[in-house]
């Protein structure tokens, strides 16, 4: 049986009832824990949680996972930073798929999906030094026991909505550490081909026709991959084009 022991991740751990943002709190804590891989901050509730594209991350107090982790990624060139995003998102879905025997997917760049529903998201804040990553703060939000959501959110869900039972989110949080550490060590040990393969194997809508919004127009395309810079590659009318996060969005038909 997997005991979910880690080598370093979570060995320094802080939990709070309420914070503005776990990323912000962790950044302040790091002033006393420089270069210690795997420092973790979690909270029952964030009042100013952040998501991709500058969106806010809203959560119901005590119902979900909200945590931030520090990684010392100075082995990565600044142009290689998307490998960290791949490794972290794989760690999250490895955990969920293993424990719950489902087929969770990564919606580019690093949202966590089941079918067409969003379960969680990841926000990574990097600093660099001499063309190398210096400090990376990885924020992870995952809907666990929350069952109702803000009407402005287009497609949220939670583990409780999926599994029809309540879960012990503090236990799940610590189980996730094991899988995140494993994928981070893949990255650190240079197993990048494995990370690339597994990321594509678990990429939402990979090699499937889908609709996208590009420059206020709805187009149909086929996701063919993600390039080294983390840009989504989509085949549109027999031409493969690359897009960054601000240039393309998915169209969900519910």
Helices and strands as residue ranges (DSSP letters): E 13-19, H 22-29, G 30-32, E 40-46, E 49-50, G 52-54, E 56-57, E 65-71, G 78-80, H 82-100, E 105-107, E 111-114, E 117-129, E 132-142, H 159-163, H 169-188, H 192-201, E 209-214, E 217-226, E 232-236, E 239-243, E 249-250
